[in-house]
Amino acid sequence: MLWVLVALVLAATVLYPGFLQPANVQDILTQNAAVGIIAVAMTFVIISGGFDLSVGATYALGATVFAGVTKSTGSVALAGVCALLAGLAVGAANGTIIARWKVNPFVTTLGMSSVIAGLAYVYSNSAPFIVDGISFQYLALTAVAGVPLPIWILLAVFLAGAVLLAQTGYGRNIYAIGGNEEAGRLSGLRVPWLVGSAYVMTGVTAALAGMMDASRLGVGQADVGATVALDTIAIVVVGGTSLRGGEGAVWRSAVGLLILATLTNVFYSLNISQHWQLIAKGTIVVAAVALDSLLRARRA
């Protein structure tokens, strides 16, 4: 996929000469920072053999709680803590149901996405929270060394995720249970705790991503995040992490993020309809999964 990324970048510079301009690269990373952060946690979930379709609803919940608490209390810090705790609660619930009660991850997270969306609508009374004030937009507008804060957060999350997965015993255990959960259990691994912790990651990162985009837009509402789950799964799968579990890496998800971000930027620069963008993303996901199955069959 690295070669695919290189080819895409070369094609993008031909179709859109300003593609590699620093301002455009900065815009690409800023616009994709939120979904990229969730993709790091999704990498852990998929490698562990799981799946999380509730990240879109959790993203919306994080945005809604962040804006709602800020509007009602005036405290951005308190609002941030509440939003992250909401995401943690969602992740803990998903992890408990999947790891302890042995319910299928697809069914669990699909059902939970409906529950979470309903809670967000109830909390907001189906109306957006519009928040004025520079402090609320701190996450989106602040720059450090001339680089927007969302990019620094994205880089920090990717670096932390890469180190945790590739350089620690925890990461090796995630690979082990993804490759063969029963063997991991017989080896003495705390499988329920490991599986549950991965879902906690997706819950917290999804809430953080919702906070970042609410800060950027100045509004938090419950009807956002419809494509977040597809986007994050697409990033992870296109990067080369197997949906069968036990195989993948955070750096691969970084490649997947850059591939899809490049495509999106080129589509926008060429004024291609968003409907065609959705078609392209779905096609890419199906093609990546088909390629993964083909390669596994050949190795077998």
FITI-31337 format. One record per residue (C-alpha): residue number from 1; x, z negated, y negated. Coordinates in nm, 4 decimals. Last residue first. Layout:
REM FITI-31337
 pos     east       up    north
 NUM        X        Z        Y
...
//
This chain:
REM FITI-31337
 pos     east       up    north
 300  -0.2600  -0.2936   2.1229
 299  -0.0475  -0.1676   1.8338
 298  -0.2591   0.1464   1.8142
 297  -0.5831  -0.0526   1.8116
 296  -0.4503  -0.2793   1.5370
 295  -0.3560   0.0230   1.3265
 294  -0.7003   0.1760   1.3681
 293  -0.8808  -0.1488   1.2857
 292  -0.6736  -0.1935   0.9673
 291  -0.7375   0.1684   0.8679
 290  -1.1119   0.1194   0.9118
 289  -1.0989  -0.1969   0.7008
 288  -0.9085  -0.0138   0.4245
 287  -1.1464   0.2848   0.4351
 286  -1.4523   0.0592   0.4101
 285  -1.3016  -0.1281   0.1142
 284  -1.1979   0.1948  -0.0610
 283  -1.5450   0.3448  -0.0181
 282  -1.7061   0.0365  -0.1703
 281  -1.4704   0.0470  -0.4667
 280  -1.5282   0.4202  -0.5240
 279  -1.9069   0.3884  -0.5107
 278  -1.8948   0.0980  -0.7562
 277  -1.6745   0.3046  -0.9898
 276  -1.9173   0.5950  -0.9579
 275  -2.1938   0.3705  -1.0900
 274  -1.9634   0.2569  -1.3700
 273  -1.9697   0.6137  -1.5024
 272  -1.6370   0.7893  -1.5622
 271  -1.5295   0.7884  -1.9263
 270  -1.1750   0.9104  -1.8433
 269  -1.0192   0.5948  -1.9877
 268  -1.2786   0.3851  -1.8063
 267  -1.2033   0.5438  -1.4702
 266  -0.8293   0.5128  -1.5323
 265  -0.8630   0.1422  -1.6074
 264  -1.0766   0.0847  -1.2988
 263  -0.8304   0.2681  -1.0740
 262  -0.5371   0.0713  -1.2117
 261  -0.7223  -0.2579  -1.1679
 260  -0.8058  -0.1617  -0.8084
 259  -0.4431  -0.0878  -0.7221
 258  -0.3046  -0.3818  -0.9208
 257  -0.5352  -0.6273  -0.7452
 256  -0.4482  -0.4858  -0.4028
 255  -0.0771  -0.5227  -0.4779
 254  -0.1318  -0.8853  -0.5821
 253  -0.3339  -0.9329  -0.2634
 252  -0.0321  -0.8155  -0.0671
 251   0.1804  -1.0696  -0.2519
 250  -0.0615  -1.3373  -0.1297
 249   0.0019  -1.2454   0.2323
 248  -0.1788  -1.1124   0.5388
 247  -0.2373  -1.1721   0.9095
 246  -0.4051  -1.4495   1.1083
 245  -0.7584  -1.3345   1.0402
 244  -0.9739  -1.0490   1.1691
 243  -1.0408  -0.9378   0.8112
 242  -0.6750  -0.8366   0.7958
 241  -0.4812  -0.8760   0.4714
 240  -0.3443  -0.5375   0.3651
 239  -0.3744  -0.5284  -0.0128
 238  -0.6931  -0.3252   0.0198
 237  -0.8453  -0.6158   0.2126
 236  -0.7565  -0.8827  -0.0439
 235  -0.8548  -0.6808  -0.3510
 234  -1.1747  -0.5530  -0.1888
 233  -1.2738  -0.9070  -0.0938
 232  -1.2276  -1.0148  -0.4545
 231  -1.4201  -0.7186  -0.5974
 230  -1.7078  -0.7405  -0.3509
 229  -1.7519  -1.1133  -0.4177
 228  -1.7317  -1.0639  -0.7958
 227  -1.9842  -0.7782  -0.8065
 226  -2.2927  -0.9779  -0.9142
 225  -2.0866  -1.2259  -1.1173
 224  -2.3287  -1.2804  -1.4034
 223  -2.6968  -1.3804  -1.3938
 222  -2.6514  -1.7539  -1.4461
 221  -2.5282  -1.7457  -1.8028
 220  -2.2380  -1.8774  -2.0054
 219  -2.1599  -1.7331  -2.3469
 218  -1.8629  -1.7023  -2.5809
 217  -1.7486  -1.3839  -2.4058
 216  -1.3858  -1.4827  -2.3462
 215  -1.4653  -1.8497  -2.2857
 214  -1.7396  -1.7563  -2.0417
 213  -1.4858  -1.5271  -1.8703
 212  -1.2325  -1.8065  -1.8311
 211  -1.4901  -2.0624  -1.7209
 210  -1.6243  -1.8283  -1.4535
 209  -1.2710  -1.7770  -1.3225
 208  -1.2222  -2.1539  -1.3070
 207  -1.5479  -2.1882  -1.1102
 206  -1.4336  -1.9168  -0.8681
 205  -1.0929  -2.0859  -0.8373
 204  -1.2535  -2.4210  -0.7494
 203  -1.4932  -2.2800  -0.4903
 202  -1.2371  -2.0474  -0.3348
 201  -0.9892  -2.3318  -0.2974
 200  -1.2516  -2.5658  -0.1489
 199  -1.3191  -2.2935   0.1058
 198  -0.9535  -2.2983   0.2137
 197  -0.9580  -2.6782   0.2356
 196  -1.2516  -2.6686   0.4773
 195  -1.0668  -2.4468   0.7244
 194  -0.7601  -2.6721   0.7212
 193  -0.9646  -2.9925   0.7465
 192  -1.1769  -2.8582   1.0323
 191  -0.8641  -2.7306   1.2176
 190  -0.6578  -3.0471   1.2057
 189  -0.3825  -2.8962   1.4185
 188  -0.2998  -3.0711   1.7463
 187  -0.1765  -2.7744   1.9451
 186  -0.5099  -2.7610   2.1288
 185  -0.6810  -2.7056   1.7936
 184  -0.4393  -2.4293   1.7015
 183  -0.4919  -2.2604   2.0362
 182  -0.8680  -2.2748   1.9771
 181  -0.8335  -2.1273   1.6289
 180  -0.6259  -1.8307   1.7385
 179  -0.4695  -1.6019   1.4772
 178  -0.6574  -1.7524   1.1860
 177  -0.5814  -2.1032   1.3095
 176  -0.2103  -2.0242   1.3175
 175  -0.1948  -1.8411   0.9849
 174  -0.3541  -2.1389   0.8090
 173  -0.1105  -2.3675   0.9944
 172   0.1835  -2.1672   0.8602
 171   0.0471  -2.2116   0.5086
 170   0.0147  -2.5873   0.5480
 169   0.3654  -2.6056   0.6867
 168   0.4938  -2.4600   0.3617
 167   0.6872  -2.1544   0.2431
 166   0.4612  -1.8522   0.2872
 165   0.1129  -1.9809   0.2073
 164   0.1973  -2.2502  -0.0467
 163   0.4692  -2.0419  -0.2134
 162   0.2441  -1.7373  -0.2478
 161  -0.0506  -1.9440  -0.3704
 160   0.1597  -2.1196  -0.6352
 159   0.3021  -1.7884  -0.7571
 158  -0.0387  -1.6171  -0.7612
 157  -0.1974  -1.9124  -0.9426
 156   0.0832  -1.9253  -1.2014
 155   0.0675  -1.5492  -1.2619
 154  -0.3098  -1.5571  -1.3150
 153  -0.2858  -1.8622  -1.5441
 152  -0.0174  -1.6875  -1.7504
 151  -0.2342  -1.3770  -1.7716
 150  -0.5367  -1.5822  -1.8780
 149  -0.3217  -1.7445  -2.1538
 148  -0.2640  -1.4177  -2.3379
 147   0.1042  -1.3166  -2.3748
 146   0.2751  -1.3329  -2.7167
 145   0.5003  -1.6196  -2.6140
 144   0.1846  -1.8132  -2.5221
 143  -0.1445  -1.6647  -2.6413
 142  -0.4752  -1.8476  -2.6831
 141  -0.7892  -1.6362  -2.7139
 140  -0.9431  -1.6563  -2.3668
 139  -0.8820  -2.0131  -2.2565
 138  -0.9232  -2.1458  -2.6122
 137  -1.2607  -1.9780  -2.6610
 136  -1.4528  -2.3061  -2.6433
 135  -1.2132  -2.4618  -2.8969
 134  -1.2642  -2.1722  -3.1398
 133  -1.6312  -2.2478  -3.1850
 132  -1.9669  -2.0983  -3.1031
 131  -2.1399  -2.1414  -2.7680
 130  -2.4295  -1.9337  -2.6384
 129  -2.5845  -2.0853  -2.3256
 128  -2.7876  -1.8107  -2.1597
 127  -3.1486  -1.8733  -2.0515
 126  -3.2928  -1.9064  -1.7005
 125  -3.3589  -2.2779  -1.7560
 124  -2.9809  -2.3173  -1.7656
 123  -2.9698  -2.5875  -1.4990
 122  -3.2486  -2.4274  -1.2941
 121  -3.0865  -2.0840  -1.3118
 120  -2.7479  -2.2232  -1.2048
 119  -2.9113  -2.4186  -0.9216
 118  -3.0841  -2.1051  -0.7984
 117  -2.7587  -1.9111  -0.8015
 116  -2.5954  -2.1888  -0.6001
 115  -2.8711  -2.1891  -0.3368
 114  -2.8657  -1.8094  -0.3044
 113  -2.4872  -1.8043  -0.2746
 112  -2.5151  -2.0824  -0.0170
 111  -2.7186  -1.8598   0.2125
 110  -2.4597  -1.5816   0.2002
 109  -2.1805  -1.8374   0.2342
 108  -2.3298  -1.9898   0.5474
 107  -2.4431  -1.6673   0.7138
 106  -2.1042  -1.4986   0.6716
 105  -1.9127  -1.8126   0.7622
 104  -2.1053  -1.8605   1.0934
 103  -2.2117  -2.2239   1.1358
 102  -1.9705  -2.4488   1.3258
 101  -2.1156  -2.7771   1.1914
 100  -1.7793  -2.9243   1.0989
  99  -1.5802  -2.6196   0.9877
  98  -1.8540  -2.3927   0.8549
  97  -2.1011  -2.6461   0.7149
  96  -1.8266  -2.8765   0.5896
  95  -1.6234  -2.5972   0.4340
  94  -1.9203  -2.4471   0.2530
  93  -2.0226  -2.7874   0.1166
  92  -1.6660  -2.8675   0.0115
  91  -1.6348  -2.5321  -0.1627
  90  -1.9605  -2.5834  -0.3515
  89  -1.8597  -2.9368  -0.4509
  88  -1.5191  -2.8137  -0.5706
  87  -1.6861  -2.5473  -0.7827
  86  -1.9123  -2.8065  -0.9430
  85  -1.6107  -3.0315  -0.9975
  84  -1.4350  -2.7428  -1.1724
  83  -1.7337  -2.6902  -1.4019
  82  -1.7627  -3.0627  -1.4802
  81  -1.3910  -3.0905  -1.5610
  80  -1.4082  -2.7895  -1.7919
  79  -1.7154  -2.9261  -1.9699
  78  -1.5424  -3.2589  -2.0241
  77  -1.2457  -3.0781  -2.1811
  76  -1.4710  -2.8592  -2.3952
  75  -1.6455  -3.1628  -2.5413
  74  -1.9338  -3.0831  -2.7781
  73  -2.1714  -3.2725  -2.5512
  72  -2.4711  -3.0411  -2.5082
  71  -2.3081  -2.7084  -2.5953
  70  -1.9877  -2.7833  -2.4043
  69  -2.1903  -2.9017  -2.1046
  68  -2.3898  -2.5783  -2.1020
  67  -2.0956  -2.3431  -2.1563
  66  -1.8836  -2.4860  -1.8755
  65  -2.1859  -2.5401  -1.6507
  64  -2.3005  -2.1795  -1.6917
  63  -1.9558  -2.0237  -1.6447
  62  -1.8848  -2.2361  -1.3365
  61  -2.2278  -2.1579  -1.1905
  60  -2.1761  -1.7842  -1.2461
  59  -1.8399  -1.7961  -1.0665
  58  -1.9990  -2.0037  -0.7911
  57  -2.2638  -1.7321  -0.7488
  56  -1.9963  -1.4643  -0.7223
  55  -1.7805  -1.6784  -0.4932
  54  -2.0629  -1.7249  -0.2407
  53  -1.9674  -1.4388  -0.0084
  52  -1.6788  -1.6314   0.1460
  51  -1.5243  -1.5186   0.4759
  50  -1.3257  -1.6940   0.7443
  49  -1.0473  -1.6275   0.9940
  48  -0.7843  -1.8482   0.8310
  47  -0.6271  -1.5332   0.6850
  46  -0.9629  -1.4547   0.5227
  45  -0.9957  -1.7977   0.3613
  44  -0.6342  -1.8103   0.2408
  43  -0.6597  -1.4624   0.0869
  42  -0.9890  -1.5622  -0.0761
  41  -0.7965  -1.8300  -0.2650
  40  -0.5638  -1.5698  -0.4165
  39  -0.8550  -1.3311  -0.4724
  38  -1.0322  -1.5897  -0.6907
  37  -0.7411  -1.5815  -0.9354
  36  -0.7415  -1.2012  -0.9344
  35  -1.1135  -1.1916  -1.0210
  34  -1.0496  -1.3962  -1.3346
  33  -0.7271  -1.2215  -1.4382
  32  -0.8722  -0.8702  -1.4133
  31  -0.9572  -0.8180  -1.7814
  30  -0.6392  -0.9927  -1.8948
  29  -0.4171  -0.7952  -1.6571
  28  -0.5586  -0.4593  -1.7648
  27  -0.5508  -0.5523  -2.1354
  26  -0.1844  -0.6521  -2.1111
  25  -0.1013  -0.3243  -1.9392
  24  -0.2849  -0.1393  -2.2174
  23  -0.0993  -0.3244  -2.4938
  22   0.2361  -0.2753  -2.3207
  21   0.1849   0.1053  -2.2991
  20   0.1952   0.2095  -1.9351
  19  -0.1450   0.3833  -1.9389
  18  -0.1018   0.5574  -2.2739
  17  -0.0484   0.8992  -2.1163
  16  -0.3848   0.8858  -1.9307
  15  -0.4156   1.1500  -1.6599
  14  -0.0394   1.1841  -1.6126
  13   0.0331   0.8124  -1.6480
  12  -0.2532   0.7375  -1.4085
  11  -0.1138   0.9748  -1.1438
  10   0.2227   0.7974  -1.1540
   9   0.0514   0.4572  -1.1384
   8  -0.1642   0.5704  -0.8467
   7   0.1364   0.7030  -0.6538
   6   0.3243   0.3750  -0.7042
   5   0.0201   0.1751  -0.5924
   4  -0.0221   0.3900  -0.2804
   3   0.3465   0.3430  -0.2061
   2   0.3005  -0.0338  -0.2298
   1   0.0000   0.0000   0.0000
//
